[in-house]
Amino acid sequence: MVLSRNTGGISDRFFSDLPSLLRRGDLLVVNDTKVIKGRLLTKRHGGGAVEIFLLAPILSGDAGVERWEALARPSKRLREGDTFDVGGLIVCLSRRCGMGRWEVVLSAEGAKPSELLELVGEVPLPPYIRRKSGDTAGAEDAVRYQTVYAEHSGSVAAPTAGLHFDEEMLEAVFMEGVGVARLTLSIGYGTFSPIRTEEVEEHKIHSEWYRLPPEAAAAVNATRATGGRVIAVGTTSVRTLESCVSPDGAVTASEGTTDLFLYPGGCPFRVVDAMVTNFHLPRSSLLALVMAYAGTEKIRAAYNEAVARGYRFYSYGDAMFIE
């Protein structure tokens, strides 16, 4: 779906038409984060199934071990000190943190835990994606639930707007005279927490690590200076760019954490001229961002049309180009 931010006009296109919607001198900005294989399936000593879902690493000075924040279930049946061997990766539930969350310690004999994790873990698919074998990611998902430009590990979910791109599409974009810049934002579990507050501005987003490298910041500033459009691929790219604006309006290379929440009536957009995004869940911070960008009523009308026209929603769904 192509949505005009100015008029609210809607048109149906194939994603392969995207290069024709771009202009020479535009810049696509993509999130090159990589989804970790952070879903570990094991069993308790009594035989009951256990699932451990790694969320984010915790800085630790311990040599040879890694500490992570994680979800574990069935949480009520687990105890501090419970230890599991997942294909040689030793996982110890070190401390209960409440709400199903745990601090876990990973170790492995003769290997880095994070390297072994890539061999024994599974891609953590969203819960609404079901497979015939149950809730387990298939072999194809290990490839398809990554963007073709994924490079820096650290996310628990894919930046799904980028899943529409393949190498041929990127080449077609390049042939149109459009640049591609990369940034990294590690997508955390909190991004998908529903908005439960009565007032949207009271919702809090968990902090996520990001990096906007100097070459990407320079490309953004050069594009704006020459009249090209900065086109963010995905809400994570939008949040990173809008987190890196200096008082003079320039984008500054930086690295750190951001909890920037973009919602209707909140902070203005100062960098992004257009965006590629998927269709999002109700009461999500992702939908709030899109509504803030294009206008609440325009997005409501576009989503009504999407439902009527049979667009697919969520991670493996269809795309929207807001120009």
C-alpha positions as CSV (number, residue, x, y, z in Angstrom):
1,M,0.0,0.0,0.0
2,V,1.2,3.5,-0.9
3,L,-0.1,6.2,1.4
4,S,0.2,9.9,0.8
5,R,1.1,11.7,4.0
6,N,-0.2,15.0,2.6
7,T,-3.5,14.0,1.0
8,G,-4.3,10.6,2.6
9,G,-4.6,9.1,-0.9
10,I,-4.1,5.3,-1.1
11,S,-2.9,3.1,-4.0
12,D,-2.1,-0.6,-4.3
13,R,1.3,-1.6,-5.7
14,F,3.6,-4.5,-5.6
15,F,6.6,-4.2,-3.4
16,S,8.7,-4.8,-6.6
17,D,7.4,-1.3,-7.7
18,L,9.3,0.4,-4.8
19,P,12.3,1.5,-6.9
20,S,9.9,3.4,-9.2
21,L,8.5,5.3,-6.2
22,L,12.0,6.5,-5.2
23,R,13.9,9.4,-6.7
24,R,17.5,9.8,-7.6
25,G,19.3,11.3,-4.6
26,D,17.0,9.7,-2.1
27,L,18.6,7.6,0.8
28,L,17.2,4.4,2.3
29,V,18.2,3.9,5.9
30,V,18.0,0.3,7.1
31,N,18.5,-1.4,10.5
32,D,21.2,-4.1,10.1
33,T,20.5,-5.8,13.4
34,K,20.5,-9.6,13.5
35,V,18.1,-11.8,15.5
36,I,19.8,-14.0,18.0
37,K,18.9,-17.6,18.4
38,G,17.7,-16.9,21.9
39,R,15.0,-19.5,22.3
40,L,16.2,-22.4,24.3
41,L,14.1,-25.6,24.8
42,T,15.0,-28.0,27.5
43,K,13.4,-30.2,30.2
44,R,13.3,-30.2,34.0
45,H,14.7,-33.2,35.9
46,G,11.2,-34.5,36.3
47,G,10.7,-34.4,32.5
48,G,8.6,-31.2,32.2
49,A,9.3,-28.9,29.3
50,V,11.1,-25.7,30.0
51,E,11.4,-22.7,27.6
52,I,14.1,-20.0,28.2
53,F,13.8,-16.9,26.1
54,L,16.9,-14.7,26.2
55,L,16.0,-11.0,26.1
56,A,19.2,-8.9,26.6
57,P,22.8,-9.3,27.7
58,I,23.8,-7.9,31.1
59,L,27.2,-6.4,31.4
60,S,29.4,-8.7,33.5
61,G,33.1,-8.9,34.4
62,D,33.0,-12.6,34.8
63,A,35.4,-14.4,32.4
64,G,34.0,-17.3,30.4
65,V,30.3,-16.7,31.3
66,E,27.6,-14.5,30.1
67,R,24.7,-13.0,32.0
68,W,21.3,-12.4,30.4
69,E,17.9,-11.1,31.2
70,A,15.5,-13.8,30.2
71,L,11.9,-15.1,30.3
72,A,11.5,-18.7,31.6
73,R,8.4,-20.8,31.8
74,P,6.7,-22.4,33.6
75,S,8.2,-19.8,35.8
76,K,6.3,-20.8,39.0
77,R,7.8,-24.3,38.8
78,L,11.3,-23.1,38.4
79,R,13.7,-22.3,41.2
80,E,16.8,-20.1,41.6
81,G,19.8,-22.3,41.0
82,D,18.0,-24.6,38.5
83,T,20.6,-25.6,35.8
84,F,20.0,-27.0,32.4
85,D,22.3,-28.4,29.7
86,V,21.2,-27.4,26.2
87,G,23.5,-29.1,23.8
88,G,26.5,-28.3,25.9
89,L,25.4,-24.8,26.7
90,I,24.9,-24.6,30.5
91,V,22.1,-22.4,31.6
92,C,21.7,-21.5,35.2
93,L,18.6,-19.6,36.6
94,S,20.6,-17.3,38.8
95,R,18.0,-14.8,40.1
96,R,14.3,-14.4,39.9
97,C,13.4,-10.8,38.8
98,G,9.6,-11.0,38.9
99,M,6.9,-11.1,36.1
100,G,8.4,-14.3,34.7
101,R,11.8,-12.6,34.2
102,W,15.1,-14.1,35.3
103,E,18.8,-13.3,35.4
104,V,20.5,-16.3,33.8
105,V,24.1,-17.3,33.5
106,L,25.4,-19.0,30.4
107,S,28.6,-21.0,30.3
108,A,30.2,-23.6,28.0
109,E,33.3,-25.7,28.2
110,G,35.8,-24.7,25.6
111,A,33.5,-22.3,23.7
112,K,32.0,-18.8,24.0
113,P,28.4,-19.1,25.2
114,S,27.2,-16.7,22.5
115,E,28.8,-18.8,19.8
116,L,27.3,-22.0,21.0
117,L,24.0,-20.3,21.3
118,E,23.9,-20.0,17.5
119,L,24.2,-23.8,17.2
120,V,21.7,-24.9,19.9
121,G,19.2,-22.1,20.1
122,E,16.2,-21.3,17.9
123,V,15.0,-18.2,16.3
124,P,12.3,-16.7,18.6
125,L,9.4,-16.3,16.2
126,P,6.4,-14.2,17.3
127,P,3.8,-16.3,19.2
128,Y,1.2,-15.8,16.5
129,I,3.4,-17.6,13.9
130,R,2.6,-21.3,14.3
131,R,4.3,-24.3,12.7
132,K,3.0,-27.8,12.1
133,S,5.5,-29.2,14.5
134,G,4.0,-26.9,17.2
135,D,5.5,-23.6,18.3
136,T,8.9,-24.4,17.0
137,A,10.6,-22.3,14.3
138,G,11.2,-24.2,11.1
139,A,14.6,-24.4,9.3
140,E,13.3,-21.9,6.7
141,D,12.5,-19.4,9.5
142,A,16.2,-19.3,10.6
143,V,16.9,-17.7,7.2
144,R,13.7,-15.9,6.4
145,Y,13.3,-14.2,9.8
146,Q,16.5,-12.2,9.1
147,T,17.0,-9.3,6.7
148,V,19.4,-9.9,3.8
149,Y,21.6,-7.2,5.3
150,A,21.5,-8.4,8.9
151,E,25.0,-8.2,10.5
152,H,25.1,-7.2,14.1
153,S,23.6,-9.7,16.5
154,G,21.5,-8.5,19.5
155,S,17.8,-8.5,18.6
156,V,15.0,-10.7,19.9
157,A,12.9,-9.9,16.8
158,A,13.5,-8.9,13.2
159,P,13.0,-5.4,11.9
160,T,10.2,-6.8,9.7
161,A,9.9,-3.9,7.2
162,G,13.4,-5.0,6.0
163,L,12.2,-8.6,5.3
164,H,10.7,-7.4,2.0
165,F,14.1,-6.7,0.5
166,D,16.3,-9.1,-1.3
167,E,19.6,-8.6,-3.1
168,E,17.9,-7.9,-6.4
169,M,15.7,-5.2,-4.8
170,L,18.7,-3.5,-3.3
171,E,20.4,-3.6,-6.7
172,A,17.4,-2.1,-8.4
173,V,17.3,0.7,-5.8
174,F,21.0,1.4,-6.4
175,M,20.4,1.5,-10.2
176,E,17.8,4.3,-9.6
177,G,20.5,6.4,-8.0
178,V,19.3,5.8,-4.5
179,G,21.8,5.3,-1.6
180,V,21.5,2.9,1.2
181,A,22.8,3.7,4.7
182,R,23.0,1.3,7.7
183,L,22.4,1.8,11.4
184,T,21.8,-0.7,14.2
185,L,19.1,-0.8,16.8
186,S,18.9,-4.0,18.9
187,I,15.2,-4.7,19.2
188,G,14.1,-5.7,22.7
189,Y,11.1,-7.6,24.0
190,G,9.7,-4.3,25.4
191,T,9.1,-2.9,21.9
192,F,6.1,-5.2,21.6
193,S,4.6,-4.5,25.0
194,P,1.0,-3.3,24.4
195,I,0.0,0.2,25.5
196,R,-2.0,-0.4,28.7
197,T,-2.1,3.2,30.0
198,E,-5.3,5.3,29.6
199,E,-3.3,8.2,28.1
200,V,-0.9,7.2,25.4
201,E,1.8,9.6,26.5
202,E,2.0,7.8,29.9
203,H,3.3,4.6,28.1
204,K,7.0,3.9,28.7
205,I,9.2,2.1,26.1
206,H,12.1,0.0,27.3
207,S,15.5,1.3,26.4
208,E,17.2,-0.3,23.4
209,W,20.8,-0.1,22.3
210,Y,21.6,1.7,19.0
211,R,24.5,2.8,16.9
212,L,24.4,5.4,14.1
213,P,27.9,5.2,12.5
214,P,29.6,8.3,11.2
215,E,29.2,7.2,7.5
216,A,25.5,6.8,7.9
217,A,25.1,10.2,9.7
218,A,27.2,11.8,6.9
219,A,25.0,10.2,4.2
220,V,21.8,11.5,5.9
221,N,23.1,15.0,6.3
222,A,24.4,15.1,2.7
223,T,21.0,13.8,1.4
224,R,19.1,16.5,3.2
225,A,21.5,19.2,2.0
226,T,21.0,18.2,-1.6
227,G,17.2,18.0,-1.4
228,G,16.9,14.2,-1.4
229,R,14.5,12.3,0.9
230,V,15.6,10.3,3.9
231,I,13.5,7.1,3.8
232,A,13.5,5.0,6.9
233,V,13.0,1.3,6.5
234,G,11.0,0.3,9.6
235,T,10.0,2.0,12.8
236,T,13.3,1.1,14.4
237,S,15.2,3.1,11.8
238,V,12.8,6.0,12.4
239,R,13.4,5.9,16.2
240,T,17.2,5.8,15.8
241,L,17.4,8.7,13.4
242,E,15.0,10.8,15.4
243,S,17.1,10.0,18.5
244,C,20.2,11.4,16.9
245,V,19.1,14.9,15.9
246,S,21.3,17.7,17.3
247,P,19.8,21.2,18.2
248,D,20.9,22.6,14.8
249,G,18.8,19.9,13.0
250,A,21.8,17.9,11.8
251,V,22.1,14.1,12.5
252,T,25.0,13.2,14.7
253,A,26.8,9.9,14.8
254,S,26.3,8.3,18.2
255,E,26.0,5.1,20.2
256,G,23.9,4.4,23.3
257,T,20.4,3.6,24.4
258,T,17.1,5.2,23.4
259,D,13.7,5.1,24.9
260,L,12.2,7.6,22.5
261,F,8.4,7.1,22.2
262,L,6.9,8.8,19.1
263,Y,3.1,9.2,19.4
264,P,0.4,11.5,18.1
265,G,0.9,15.0,19.6
266,G,4.4,14.1,20.9
267,C,7.8,15.0,19.5
268,P,7.9,16.2,15.9
269,F,9.7,14.2,13.2
270,R,12.8,16.2,12.2
271,V,14.7,13.8,9.9
272,V,12.5,11.2,8.2
273,D,10.8,12.2,4.9
274,A,9.2,8.9,4.1
275,M,9.1,5.4,5.5
276,V,8.5,1.7,4.7
277,T,6.7,-0.1,7.4
278,N,4.5,-3.2,8.0
279,F,0.9,-3.3,9.4
280,H,1.0,-3.3,13.1
281,L,-0.9,-4.6,16.1
282,P,-3.5,-2.4,17.8
283,R,-2.4,-0.6,21.0
284,S,1.3,-1.0,20.1
285,S,4.0,1.7,20.2
286,L,4.7,0.8,16.5
287,L,1.2,1.8,15.4
288,A,1.4,4.9,17.6
289,L,4.6,5.9,15.8
290,V,3.0,5.4,12.3
291,M,-0.1,7.4,13.4
292,A,2.1,10.2,14.7
293,Y,4.0,10.3,11.4
294,A,1.1,10.2,8.9
295,G,-1.8,11.3,11.0
296,T,-4.2,9.3,13.2
297,E,-7.2,9.6,10.9
298,K,-5.2,8.9,7.7
299,I,-3.8,5.7,9.3
300,R,-7.2,4.6,10.5
301,A,-8.6,5.0,7.0
302,A,-5.6,3.2,5.5
303,Y,-5.9,0.3,7.9
304,N,-9.7,0.0,7.2
305,E,-8.8,-0.2,3.5
306,A,-6.1,-2.7,4.2
307,V,-8.5,-5.0,6.0
308,A,-11.1,-4.6,3.2
309,R,-8.6,-5.3,0.5
310,G,-7.1,-8.4,2.2
311,Y,-3.7,-7.1,3.2
312,R,-1.7,-9.3,5.5
313,F,-0.6,-7.9,8.9
314,Y,2.3,-8.5,11.2
315,S,5.8,-9.9,10.8
316,Y,5.4,-11.9,7.5
317,G,2.7,-9.5,6.2
318,D,2.5,-6.8,3.6
319,A,4.2,-3.4,3.5
320,M,3.1,0.2,3.5
321,F,5.1,3.0,1.9
322,I,4.2,6.4,3.5
323,E,5.5,9.2,1.3
